[in-house]
Amino acid sequence: MSLDNAPPVAAGPRQSIELDSDEALRLLGSVSLGRVVFTLHALPTIRPVNHVLDDGDIVIRTHEGAALTSYARQTDGPGVVVAYEADAIDPDTHLGWSVVVTGYAHLVTDSQELARYQDLLHPWVKQTMDYAVRIRPDLITGIRLTATEPPTAASR
């Protein structure tokens, strides 16, 4: 018995193919929604956000009261460690891809850069977003989920 009224998922084996970092970043740049993972009160926290990929860096906009704004403000060094995940997985077939970037996040403080990101990136929540956070990737991983090829007559 299905509780969520979802259609049945097509049966069949899947395979997971690792992506190289260039392909992973290309796919991440093809979507605008992802999830940023950071630490809040010593516990992992995940927030859905929209992003733009800018010269290999992930940029998101945020606001003064946001936990991520405070978190990214805590350092003068390379930034604070975060993870960023984006994907495009078909809900019916479970085929698609997922990319995870781990790196350092810091607030964008240059006023010209901030103005440029305000033009490029339009938040989907109705709230003033006066800050931007740049995530500089250090580790990029990704997978593509594909259907397994049916066995051919020669391989049976």
DSSP file (Angstrom, degrees, kcal/mol; ACC not computed):
  #  RESIDUE AA STRUCTURE BP1 BP2  ACC     N-H-->O    O-->H-N    N-H-->O    O-->H-N    TCO  KAPPA ALPHA  PHI   PSI    X-CA   Y-CA   Z-CA
    1    1 A M              0   0    0      0, 0.0     2,-0.5     0, 0.0     0, 0.0   0.000 360.0 360.0 360.0 126.1    0.0    0.0    0.0
    2    2 A S        -     0   0    0      1,-0.1     3,-0.2     4,-0.1     0, 0.0  -0.768 360.0-171.6 -91.0 127.3    1.4    3.4   -1.1
    3    3 A L  S    S+     0   0    0     -2,-0.5    -1,-0.1     1,-0.2     0, 0.0   0.670  83.0  51.4 -89.6 -18.3    0.9    6.2    1.4
    4    4 A D  S    S-     0   0    0      2,-0.1    -1,-0.2     3,-0.0    -2,-0.0   0.369  99.7-126.0-103.7   6.0    2.2    9.0   -0.9
    5    5 A N        +     0   0    0      1,-0.2    -2,-0.1    -3,-0.2    -3,-0.0   0.680  56.0 154.4  59.3  19.5    0.0    8.2   -4.0
    6    6 A A        -     0   0    0      1,-0.1    -1,-0.2     3,-0.0    -2,-0.1  -0.496  49.9-107.0 -75.6 146.3    3.2    8.1   -6.1
    7    7 A P        -     0   0    0      0, 0.0    -1,-0.1     0, 0.0    -3,-0.0  -0.369  48.6 -86.7 -67.3 154.5    3.1    6.1   -9.2
    8    8 A P        -     0   0    0      0, 0.0     2,-0.3     0, 0.0     3,-0.0  -0.334  45.1-114.0 -62.9 143.9    5.1    2.8   -9.0
    9    9 A V        -     0   0    0      1,-0.1    84,-0.2    -3,-0.1     2,-0.1  -0.620  34.1-104.5 -80.4 134.0    8.7    3.1   -9.9
   10   10 A A        -     0   0    0     82,-0.8    -1,-0.1    -2,-0.3     2,-0.1  -0.364  40.6-122.7 -58.1 129.4    9.8    1.3  -13.1
   11   11 A A        +     0   0    0     -2,-0.1    -1,-0.1    -3,-0.0    82,-0.0  -0.386  58.2 103.5 -74.4 152.9   11.6   -1.8  -12.0
   12   12 A G        -     0   0    0     -2,-0.1     2,-0.0     2,-0.0    -2,-0.0  -0.477  67.7 -81.3 145.3 147.1   15.1   -2.4  -13.2
   13   13 A P        -     0   0    0      0, 0.0   135,-2.1     0, 0.0     2,-0.3  -0.332  39.7-154.6 -70.7 151.9   18.7   -2.3  -12.1
   14   14 A R  E     -A  147   0A   0    133,-0.2     2,-0.4    -2,-0.0   133,-0.2  -0.836   1.2-150.7-119.5 158.4   20.6    1.0  -12.0
   15   15 A Q  E     -A  146   0A   0    131,-2.8   131,-2.5    -2,-0.3     2,-0.6  -0.983   9.7-138.8-130.4 149.4   24.2    1.7  -12.1
   16   16 A S  E     -A  145   0A   0     -2,-0.4     2,-0.5   129,-0.2   129,-0.2  -0.924  17.3-167.0-108.6 120.9   26.2    4.6  -10.6
   17   17 A I  E     -A  144   0A   0    127,-2.7   127,-2.4    -2,-0.6     2,-0.1  -0.935  20.3-126.6-111.8 124.3   28.8    6.2  -12.8
   18   18 A E  E     -A  143   0A   0     -2,-0.5     2,-0.3   125,-0.2   125,-0.3  -0.431  22.3-142.9 -68.9 140.9   31.3    8.5  -11.2
   19   19 A L        -     0   0    0    123,-2.7   123,-0.4    -2,-0.1     2,-0.1  -0.783  13.5-119.6-101.5 147.0   31.7   11.9  -12.9
   20   20 A D     >  -     0   0    0     -2,-0.3     4,-2.5     1,-0.1     5,-0.2  -0.428  35.7-103.8 -76.6 165.6   34.9   13.8  -13.3
   21   21 A S  H  > S+     0   0    0      1,-0.2     4,-2.5     2,-0.2     5,-0.2   0.838 119.0  53.9 -63.9 -34.5   35.0   17.3  -11.6
   22   22 A D  H  > S+     0   0    0      2,-0.2     4,-2.2     1,-0.2    -1,-0.2   0.939 112.3  43.4 -64.6 -46.0   34.6   19.2  -14.9
   23   23 A E  H  > S+     0   0    0      2,-0.2     4,-2.4     1,-0.2    -2,-0.2   0.894 113.0  53.5 -65.8 -39.5   31.4   17.3  -15.8
   24   24 A A  H  X S+     0   0    0     -4,-2.5     4,-2.5     1,-0.2    -2,-0.2   0.932 111.1  45.0 -61.7 -46.1   30.1   17.6  -12.2
   25   25 A L  H  X S+     0   0    0     -4,-2.5     4,-2.3     2,-0.2    -1,-0.2   0.883 110.6  54.7 -65.9 -37.2   30.6   21.3  -12.2
   26   26 A R  H  X S+     0   0    0     -4,-2.2     4,-0.5     2,-0.2    -2,-0.2   0.930 111.3  44.9 -60.6 -44.6   29.0   21.6  -15.7
   27   27 A L  H >< S+     0   0    0     -4,-2.4     3,-1.2     1,-0.2     4,-0.4   0.911 110.8  53.2 -66.4 -41.9   25.9   19.8  -14.4
   28   28 A L  H >< S+     0   0    0     -4,-2.5     3,-1.2     1,-0.3    -1,-0.2   0.891 107.5  52.5 -59.5 -39.1   25.8   21.8  -11.2
   29   29 A G  H 3< S+     0   0    0     -4,-2.3    -1,-0.3     1,-0.2    -2,-0.2   0.633  97.7  67.6 -71.1 -13.4   25.8   25.0  -13.3
   30   30 A S  T << S+     0   0    0     -3,-1.2     2,-0.3    -4,-0.5    -1,-0.2   0.559 100.5  52.3 -85.0  -8.1   22.9   23.6  -15.4
   31   31 A V    <   -     0   0    0     -3,-1.2    57,-0.1    -4,-0.4    20,-0.0  -0.834  64.9-152.4-122.6 163.2   20.5   23.9  -12.4
   32   32 A S  S    S+     0   0    0     -2,-0.3    19,-2.1    18,-0.1     2,-0.4   0.493  71.9  73.3-113.7  -5.2   19.7   26.8  -10.1
   33   33 A L  E     +B   50   0A   0     17,-0.2    54,-0.4    54,-0.1     2,-0.2  -0.909  52.2 140.1-115.9 138.3   18.6   25.0   -6.9
   34   34 A G  E     -B   49   0A   0     15,-2.9    15,-2.5    -2,-0.4     2,-0.4  -0.846  43.5-104.1-152.9-169.8   20.8   23.1   -4.5
   35   35 A R  E     -BC  48  85A   0     50,-2.9    50,-2.7    -2,-0.2     2,-0.4  -0.995  20.5-151.6-132.2 127.4   21.3   22.5   -0.8
   36   36 A V  E     -BC  47  84A   0     11,-2.6    11,-2.3    -2,-0.4     2,-0.5  -0.839  11.2-159.0 -99.2 136.0   24.0   24.1    1.4
   37   37 A V  E     +BC  46  83A   0     46,-3.3    46,-2.2    -2,-0.4     2,-0.3  -0.960  24.8 147.0-117.5 126.2   25.2   22.0    4.4
   38   38 A F  E     -B   45   0A   0      7,-2.3     7,-3.1    -2,-0.5     2,-0.5  -0.881  47.4 -89.7-147.1 177.2   27.0   23.7    7.3
   39   39 A T  E     +B   44   0A   0     42,-0.3     2,-0.4    -2,-0.3    -2,-0.0  -0.818  34.6 178.7-100.4 131.0   27.3   23.4   11.0
   40   40 A L  E >  S-B   43   0A   0      3,-3.1     3,-1.3    -2,-0.5    28,-0.0  -0.976  77.1 -14.0-131.9 118.2   24.9   25.1   13.4
   41   41 A H  T 3  S-     0   0    0     -2,-0.4    -1,-0.1     1,-0.2    -2,-0.0   0.906 128.8 -55.9  53.8  44.8   25.4   24.6   17.1
   42   42 A A  T 3  S+     0   0    0      1,-0.2    -1,-0.2    -3,-0.0    -3,-0.1   0.591 120.1 103.8  67.0  14.9   27.7   21.7   16.4
   43   43 A L  E <  S-B   40   0A   0     -3,-1.3    -3,-3.1    -5,-0.0    -1,-0.2  -0.949  79.4-102.4-125.1 147.1   25.1   19.9   14.3
   44   44 A P  E     -B   39   0A   0      0, 0.0     2,-0.4     0, 0.0    -5,-0.2  -0.450  39.2-169.4 -67.9 138.3   24.8   19.6   10.5
   45   45 A T  E     -B   38   0A   0     -7,-3.1    -7,-2.3    -2,-0.1     2,-0.4  -0.982   6.8-159.5-130.6 139.7   22.2   21.9    9.0
   46   46 A I  E     -B   37   0A   0     -2,-0.4    -9,-0.2    -9,-0.2   -11,-0.0  -0.975   8.1-177.4-124.3 133.4   20.9   21.9    5.5
   47   47 A R  E     -B   36   0A   0    -11,-2.3   -11,-2.6    -2,-0.4     2,-0.4  -0.996  24.5-131.2-129.3 130.7   19.2   24.8    3.7
   48   48 A P  E     +B   35   0A   0      0, 0.0     2,-0.3     0, 0.0   -13,-0.2  -0.658  41.6 161.5 -76.1 134.7   17.7   24.7    0.1
   49   49 A V  E     -B   34   0A   0    -15,-2.5   -15,-2.9    -2,-0.4     2,-0.3  -0.952  38.5-116.9-145.5 161.8   19.0   27.7   -1.8
   50   50 A N  E     -B   33   0A   0     -2,-0.3    11,-0.5   -17,-0.2     2,-0.3  -0.768  38.6-176.6 -99.6 156.9   19.3   28.9   -5.4
   51   51 A H        -     0   0    0    -19,-2.1     2,-0.4    -2,-0.3     9,-0.2  -0.883  24.6-142.2-144.5 168.9   22.8   29.5   -6.8
   52   52 A V  E     -D   59   0A   0      7,-1.8     7,-2.6    -2,-0.3     2,-0.6  -0.989  21.9-131.9-133.3 143.3   24.8   30.7   -9.7
   53   53 A L  E     -D   58   0A   0     -2,-0.4     2,-0.5     5,-0.2     5,-0.2  -0.865  27.3-176.7 -95.6 122.8   28.1   29.2  -10.8
   54   54 A D  E >   -D   57   0A   0      3,-3.3     3,-2.0    -2,-0.6    -2,-0.0  -0.921  67.0 -32.7-128.6 105.1   30.7   31.9  -11.3
   55   55 A D  T 3  S-     0   0    0     -2,-0.5    -1,-0.1     1,-0.3     3,-0.1   0.879 125.6 -45.5  53.4  42.4   34.1   30.9  -12.6
   56   56 A G  T 3  S+     0   0    0      1,-0.3     2,-0.3   -31,-0.1    -1,-0.3   0.320 119.0 108.9  86.6  -7.9   34.0   27.6  -10.8
   57   57 A D  E <   -D   54   0A   0     -3,-2.0    -3,-3.3    79,-0.1     2,-0.5  -0.765  65.7-131.1-100.4 148.9   32.7   29.1   -7.5
   58   58 A I  E     -DE  53 135A   0     77,-2.2    77,-3.4    -2,-0.3     2,-0.4  -0.855  24.9-167.6 -96.8 129.7   29.1   28.6   -6.2
   59   59 A V  E     +DE  52 134A   0     -7,-2.6    -7,-1.8    -2,-0.5     2,-0.3  -0.976   9.2 175.0-123.3 131.4   27.5   31.9   -5.1
   60   60 A I  E     - E   0 133A   0     73,-2.3    73,-3.0    -2,-0.4     2,-0.3  -0.919  24.6-127.3-127.1 156.2   24.3   32.1   -3.1
   61   61 A R  E     + E   0 132A   0    -11,-0.5    71,-0.3    -2,-0.3     2,-0.3  -0.793  32.2 166.9-103.7 150.6   22.5   35.1   -1.7
   62   62 A T  E     - E   0 131A   0     69,-2.4    69,-2.3    -2,-0.3     2,-0.3  -0.833  24.6-117.0-148.6-177.8   21.5   35.4    2.0
   63   63 A H    >   -     0   0    0     -2,-0.3     3,-1.4    66,-0.2     6,-0.3  -0.787  33.7 -96.0-129.7 170.7   20.3   37.9    4.5
   64   64 A E  T 3  S+     0   0    0      1,-0.3     6,-0.1    -2,-0.3    65,-0.1   0.859 119.4  44.9 -56.1 -43.6   21.5   39.4    7.8
   65   65 A G  T 3  S+     0   0    0      4,-0.1    -1,-0.3     5,-0.0     2,-0.1   0.489  85.9 117.5 -84.1  -1.7   19.6   37.1   10.1
   66   66 A A    <>  -     0   0    0     -3,-1.4     4,-1.8     1,-0.1     3,-0.3  -0.404  67.1-134.4 -71.2 139.9   20.5   33.9    8.2
   67   67 A A  H  > S+     0   0    0      1,-0.2     4,-2.5     2,-0.2     5,-0.2   0.875 107.1  55.8 -58.4 -38.1   22.5   31.3   10.1
   68   68 A L  H  > S+     0   0    0      2,-0.2     4,-2.8     1,-0.2    -1,-0.2   0.867 103.0  54.9 -65.6 -35.5   24.7   30.9    7.0
   69   69 A T  H  > S+     0   0    0     -6,-0.3     4,-1.2    -3,-0.3    -1,-0.2   0.945 112.2  42.9 -61.5 -47.8   25.5   34.6    7.0
   70   70 A S  H  X S+     0   0    0     -4,-1.8     4,-0.5     1,-0.2    -2,-0.2   0.911 114.7  50.9 -63.7 -42.4   26.7   34.4   10.7
   71   71 A Y  H >< S+     0   0    0     -4,-2.5     3,-1.1     1,-0.2    -2,-0.2   0.920 111.3  46.5 -62.3 -45.8   28.6   31.2   10.0
   72   72 A A  H >< S+     0   0    0     -4,-2.8    35,-0.6     1,-0.3     3,-0.6   0.718 107.5  59.0 -71.3 -20.3   30.4   32.5    7.0
   73   73 A R  H 3< S+     0   0    0     -4,-1.2    -1,-0.3    -5,-0.2    -2,-0.2   0.597  83.0  86.9 -81.0 -12.4   31.3   35.7    8.9
   74   74 A Q  T << S+     0   0    0     -3,-1.1     2,-0.3    -4,-0.5    -1,-0.2   0.483  83.7  56.9 -71.8  -4.1   33.2   33.8   11.6
   75   75 A T    <   -     0   0    0     -3,-0.6     5,-0.1     1,-0.1     0, 0.0  -0.938  46.1-168.3-136.0 150.5   36.5   33.7    9.9
   76   76 A D  S    S+     0   0    0     -2,-0.3    -1,-0.1     3,-0.1    -2,-0.0   0.467  78.9  74.4-104.6  -8.6   39.2   35.9    8.4
   77   77 A G  S    S-     0   0    0      2,-0.1     3,-0.1     1,-0.0    -2,-0.1   0.403 116.1 -46.6 -82.0-142.4   41.0   32.9    6.8
   78   78 A P  S    S-     0   0    0      0, 0.0     2,-0.3     0, 0.0    26,-0.1   0.630  95.0 -99.1 -71.0 -12.4   40.0   30.9    3.7
   79   79 A G        -     0   0    0     25,-0.1     2,-0.3    56,-0.1    27,-0.2  -0.770  46.7 -56.0 125.1-171.8   36.4   30.6    5.0
   80   80 A V  E     - F   0 105A   0     25,-2.4    25,-3.1    -2,-0.3     2,-0.3  -0.839  56.3-102.5-109.3 147.8   34.4   28.0    6.8
   81   81 A V  E     + F   0 104A   0     -2,-0.3   -42,-0.3    23,-0.2     2,-0.3  -0.503  50.5 158.4 -75.0 130.6   33.9   24.4    5.5
   82   82 A V  E     - F   0 103A   0     21,-2.6    21,-2.3    -2,-0.3     2,-0.4  -0.904  31.2-136.2-138.0 166.9   30.5   23.7    3.9
   83   83 A A  E     -CF  37 102A   0    -46,-2.2   -46,-3.3    -2,-0.3     2,-0.4  -0.948  13.9-161.0-121.6 150.6   29.1   21.2    1.4
   84   84 A Y  E     -CF  36 101A   0     17,-2.8    17,-3.1    -2,-0.4     2,-0.4  -0.998   7.4-171.6-133.4 130.3   26.9   22.0   -1.5
   85   85 A E  E     +CF  35 100A   0    -50,-2.7   -50,-2.9    -2,-0.4     2,-0.3  -0.969   9.6 167.3-126.1 137.4   24.6   19.5   -3.2
   86   86 A A  E     + F   0  99A   0     13,-2.0    13,-2.9    -2,-0.4     2,-0.3  -0.978   9.6 167.1-140.7 153.2   22.6   19.8   -6.4
   87   87 A D  E     - F   0  98A   0    -54,-0.4     2,-0.2    -2,-0.3    11,-0.2  -0.971  32.2-149.6-156.5 168.5   20.9   17.1   -8.5
   88   88 A A  E     + F   0  97A   0      9,-2.1     9,-1.5    -2,-0.3     2,-0.5  -0.760  33.1 162.4-144.6  94.5   18.4   16.3  -11.2
   89   89 A I  E     - F   0  96A   0      7,-0.3     7,-0.2    -2,-0.2    -2,-0.0  -0.972  40.0-122.6-122.2 123.5   16.9   12.9  -10.5
   90   90 A D     >  -     0   0    0      5,-3.1     4,-2.2    -2,-0.5     5,-0.2  -0.452  15.6-145.1 -64.8 126.2   13.7   11.8  -12.2
   91   91 A P  T  4 S+     0   0    0      0, 0.0    -1,-0.2     0, 0.0    -2,-0.0   0.741  95.5  43.1 -69.0 -21.0   11.1   11.0   -9.5
   92   92 A D  T  4 S+     0   0    0      3,-0.1   -82,-0.8   -83,-0.1    -2,-0.0   0.889 127.5  24.5 -89.7 -44.0    9.6    8.2  -11.6
   93   93 A T  T  4 S-     0   0    0      2,-0.2     3,-0.1   -84,-0.2    -1,-0.1   0.656  90.0-135.6 -96.2 -17.2   12.7    6.4  -13.0
   94   94 A H     <  +     0   0    0     -4,-2.2     2,-0.3     1,-0.3   -85,-0.0   0.774  60.6 134.0  62.7  27.9   15.2    7.4  -10.4
   95   95 A L        +     0   0    0     -5,-0.2    -5,-3.1   -81,-0.0     2,-0.3  -0.812  27.4  73.4-103.9 149.0   17.7    8.2  -13.2
   96   96 A G  E    S-FG  89 145A   0     49,-1.8    49,-3.2    -2,-0.3     2,-0.3  -0.993  71.6 -69.9 152.5-142.5   19.7   11.4  -13.3
   97   97 A W  E     -FG  88 144A   0     -9,-1.5    -9,-2.1    -2,-0.3     2,-0.3  -0.969  22.6-159.5-149.4 160.9   22.7   12.8  -11.5
   98   98 A S  E     -FG  87 143A   0     45,-2.2    45,-2.5    -2,-0.3     2,-0.4  -0.989   8.6-166.9-144.6 137.4   23.9   14.2   -8.2
   99   99 A V  E     -FG  86 142A   0    -13,-2.9   -13,-2.0    -2,-0.3     2,-0.4  -0.983   1.6-168.3-127.6 136.6   26.9   16.5   -7.4
  100  100 A V  E     -FG  85 141A   0     41,-2.7    41,-2.7    -2,-0.4     2,-0.5  -0.994   3.7-169.4-125.4 128.3   28.4   17.3   -4.0
  101  101 A V  E     -FG  84 140A   0    -17,-3.1   -17,-2.8    -2,-0.4     2,-0.4  -0.964   1.8-166.6-116.0 130.6   31.0   20.1   -3.6
  102  102 A T  E     +FG  83 139A   0     37,-2.9    36,-3.0    -2,-0.5    37,-2.6  -0.964  34.5 112.1-114.2 134.7   33.0   20.5   -0.4
  103  103 A G  E     -FG  82 137A   0    -21,-2.3   -21,-2.6    -2,-0.4     2,-0.4  -0.929  62.1 -56.4-173.1-164.8   34.8   23.7    0.1
  104  104 A Y  E     -FG  81 136A   0     32,-1.6    32,-2.9    -2,-0.3     2,-0.4  -0.843  39.8-158.7-105.1 132.5   35.3   27.0    1.9
  105  105 A A  E     +FG  80 135A   0    -25,-3.1   -25,-2.4    -2,-0.4     2,-0.3  -0.876  17.0 164.2-109.9 140.9   32.5   29.6    2.2
  106  106 A H  E     - G   0 134A   0     28,-2.0    28,-2.7    -2,-0.4   -33,-0.1  -0.988  40.5 -94.6-149.2 157.0   33.0   33.2    2.9
  107  107 A L  E     - G   0 133A   0    -35,-0.6     2,-0.6    -2,-0.3    26,-0.2  -0.443  35.5-121.7 -69.5 141.7   31.0   36.4    2.6
  108  108 A V        +     0   0    0     24,-2.8    24,-0.4     1,-0.1    -1,-0.1  -0.777  36.7 172.1 -81.2 121.1   31.4   38.5   -0.5
  109  109 A T        +     0   0    0     -2,-0.6     2,-0.4    22,-0.1    -1,-0.1   0.618  42.1 101.8-110.0 -17.0   32.6   41.9    0.8
  110  110 A D     >  -     0   0    0      1,-0.2     4,-2.6     2,-0.0     5,-0.2  -0.579  64.9-145.9 -71.8 124.2   33.5   43.7   -2.4
  111  111 A S  H  > S+     0   0    0     -2,-0.4     4,-2.2     1,-0.2    -1,-0.2   0.840  96.6  51.0 -63.8 -35.4   30.6   46.1   -3.2
  112  112 A Q  H  > S+     0   0    0      2,-0.2     4,-2.1     1,-0.2    -1,-0.2   0.917 112.4  46.3 -69.3 -41.8   31.0   45.7   -7.0
  113  113 A E  H  > S+     0   0    0      2,-0.2     4,-2.5     1,-0.2     5,-0.2   0.928 112.3  51.3 -63.2 -43.9   30.9   41.9   -6.8
  114  114 A L  H  X S+     0   0    0     -4,-2.6     4,-2.0     1,-0.2    -2,-0.2   0.912 109.7  49.4 -60.6 -43.5   28.0   42.0   -4.5
  115  115 A A  H  X S+     0   0    0     -4,-2.2     4,-1.4     1,-0.2    -1,-0.2   0.890 110.0  52.0 -62.5 -39.8   26.1   44.3   -6.9
  116  116 A R  H  X S+     0   0    0     -4,-2.1     4,-2.0     1,-0.2     3,-0.2   0.914 110.1  48.0 -63.8 -42.8   26.9   41.9   -9.8
  117  117 A Y  H  X S+     0   0    0     -4,-2.5     4,-2.5     1,-0.2    -1,-0.2   0.830 106.4  57.4 -68.5 -30.8   25.6   38.9   -7.8
  118  118 A Q  H  < S+     0   0    0     -4,-2.0    -1,-0.2    -5,-0.2    -2,-0.2   0.831 111.0  44.1 -67.1 -30.1   22.4   40.8   -6.9
  119  119 A D  H  < S+     0   0    0     -4,-1.4    -2,-0.2    -3,-0.2    -1,-0.2   0.846 119.5  41.6 -77.8 -35.9   21.9   41.3  -10.7
  120  120 A L  H  < S+     0   0    0     -4,-2.0     2,-0.6     1,-0.2    -2,-0.2   0.803 113.7  49.9 -81.2 -31.3   22.7   37.7  -11.6
  121  121 A L     <  -     0   0    0     -4,-2.5    -1,-0.2    -5,-0.2   -69,-0.1  -0.932  60.4-171.3-124.9 114.4   21.0   35.8   -8.8
  122  122 A H        -     0   0    0     -2,-0.6    -4,-0.1   -71,-0.1   -71,-0.1  -0.891  23.4-133.4-108.8 108.3   17.4   36.4   -7.8
  123  123 A P        -     0   0    0      0, 0.0     4,-0.1     0, 0.0     6,-0.0  -0.187   4.2-140.7 -58.2 150.7   16.3   34.7   -4.6
  124  124 A W  S    S+     0   0    0      2,-0.1     2,-0.3   -74,-0.0   -75,-0.0   0.346  78.4  82.8 -98.1   5.1   13.0   32.8   -4.7
  125  125 A V  S    S-     0   0    0      2,-0.1     2,-1.7     0, 0.0     0, 0.0  -0.846  87.4-117.2-105.0 149.2   11.9   33.9   -1.2
  126  126 A K  S    S+     0   0    0     -2,-0.3     2,-0.3     2,-0.0    -2,-0.1  -0.619  76.1 104.3 -87.0  84.8   10.3   37.2   -0.6
  127  127 A Q  S    S-     0   0    0     -2,-1.7     2,-0.3    -4,-0.1    -2,-0.1  -0.976  79.3 -94.7-159.2 147.6   12.9   38.7    1.6
  128  128 A T        -     0   0    0     -2,-0.3     2,-0.6     1,-0.1   -64,-0.2  -0.537  35.3-165.5 -69.1 126.8   15.7   41.3    1.3
  129  129 A M        +     0   0    0     -2,-0.3   -66,-0.2   -66,-0.1    -1,-0.1  -0.846  21.1 160.6-118.4  92.0   18.9   39.5    0.5
  130  130 A D        +     0   0    0     -2,-0.6     2,-0.3   -69,-0.1   -67,-0.2   0.468  55.8  64.5 -92.4  -3.1   21.8   41.9    1.1
  131  131 A Y  E     -E   62   0A   0    -69,-2.3   -69,-2.4   -13,-0.0     2,-0.4  -0.821  58.7-159.1-121.4 158.1   24.6   39.4    1.4
  132  132 A A  E     -E   61   0A   0    -24,-0.4   -24,-2.8    -2,-0.3     2,-0.5  -0.991   6.2-154.2-133.3 145.1   26.2   36.9   -0.9
  133  133 A V  E     -EG  60 107A   0    -73,-3.0   -73,-2.3    -2,-0.4     2,-0.5  -0.979   7.4-154.2-119.5 129.9   28.3   33.8    0.1
  134  134 A R  E     -EG  59 106A   0    -28,-2.7   -28,-2.0    -2,-0.5     2,-0.6  -0.893   2.6-158.2-104.3 131.2   30.9   32.4   -2.2
  135  135 A I  E     -EG  58 105A   0    -77,-3.4   -77,-2.2    -2,-0.5   -30,-0.2  -0.947   4.5-157.5-109.1 116.9   31.8   28.7   -2.0
  136  136 A R  E     - G   0 104A   0    -32,-2.9   -32,-1.6    -2,-0.6   -79,-0.1  -0.848  24.1-125.7 -94.8 111.3   35.2   27.9   -3.4
  137  137 A P  E     + G   0 103A   0      0, 0.0   -34,-0.3     0, 0.0     3,-0.1  -0.280  38.0 165.4 -62.5 135.6   35.2   24.2   -4.3
  138  138 A D  E    S+     0   0A   0    -36,-3.0     2,-0.4     1,-0.4   -35,-0.2   0.640  75.4  25.6-113.2 -36.1   38.0   22.0   -2.8
  139  139 A L  E     - G   0 102A   0    -37,-2.6   -37,-2.9     2,-0.0     2,-0.5  -0.996  67.7-172.3-133.9 126.3   36.5   18.6   -3.5
  140  140 A I  E     + G   0 101A   0     -2,-0.4     2,-0.3   -39,-0.2   -39,-0.2  -0.978  11.4 167.0-123.6 120.6   34.0   17.9   -6.3
  141  141 A T  E     + G   0 100A   0    -41,-2.7   -41,-2.7    -2,-0.5     2,-0.3  -0.937   2.8 165.7-129.5 154.9   32.3   14.6   -6.6
  142  142 A G  E     - G   0  99A   0   -123,-0.4  -123,-2.7    -2,-0.3     2,-0.3  -0.986  17.0-156.1-163.7 156.4   29.4   13.4   -8.7
  143  143 A I  E     -AG  18  98A   0    -45,-2.5   -45,-2.2    -2,-0.3     2,-0.5  -0.970   9.5-147.6-134.2 152.0   27.5   10.4   -9.9
  144  144 A R  E     -AG  17  97A   0   -127,-2.4  -127,-2.7    -2,-0.3     2,-0.6  -0.988  15.8-146.7-115.8 128.8   25.2    9.7  -12.9
  145  145 A L  E     +AG  16  96A   0    -49,-3.2   -49,-1.8    -2,-0.5     2,-0.3  -0.864  28.7 169.4 -97.1 118.4   22.5    7.2  -12.3
  146  146 A T  E     -A   15   0A   0   -131,-2.5  -131,-2.8    -2,-0.6     2,-0.2  -0.868  38.6 -97.9-127.0 159.3   21.7    5.2  -15.4
  147  147 A A  E     -A   14   0A   0     -2,-0.3     2,-0.3  -133,-0.2  -133,-0.2  -0.519  43.8-111.7 -72.3 142.4   19.7    2.1  -16.3
  148  148 A T        -     0   0    0   -135,-2.1    -1,-0.1    -2,-0.2  -133,-0.0  -0.590  36.8-106.8 -74.7 135.3   21.8   -1.0  -16.6
  149  149 A E        -     0   0    0     -2,-0.3    -1,-0.1     1,-0.1     3,-0.1  -0.381  36.2-112.3 -61.5 135.3   22.0   -2.3  -20.1
  150  150 A P        -     0   0    0      0, 0.0    -1,-0.1     0, 0.0    -3,-0.0  -0.418  43.5 -93.4 -65.2 146.8   19.8   -5.4  -20.6
  151  151 A P        -     0   0    0      0, 0.0     2,-0.1     0, 0.0     5,-0.0  -0.330  40.4-131.1 -62.3 139.9   22.0   -8.5  -21.3
  152  152 A T    >>  -     0   0    0      1,-0.1     3,-0.7    -3,-0.1     4,-0.5  -0.449  24.4-106.0 -85.8 166.4   22.5   -9.2  -25.0
  153  153 A A  G >4 S+     0   0    0      1,-0.2     3,-0.7     2,-0.2    -1,-0.1   0.842 120.4  55.9 -60.7 -33.6   22.0  -12.6  -26.5
  154  154 A A  G 34 S+     0   0    0      1,-0.2    -1,-0.2     2,-0.1     0, 0.0   0.785 106.7  49.0 -71.6 -26.4   25.8  -13.1  -26.7
  155  155 A S  G <4        0   0    0     -3,-0.7    -1,-0.2     1,-0.2    -2,-0.2   0.465 360.0 360.0 -94.3   0.2   26.3  -12.5  -23.0
  156  156 A R    <<        0   0    0     -3,-0.7    -1,-0.2    -4,-0.5    -2,-0.1   0.466 360.0 360.0 -82.8 360.0   23.6  -14.9  -21.8
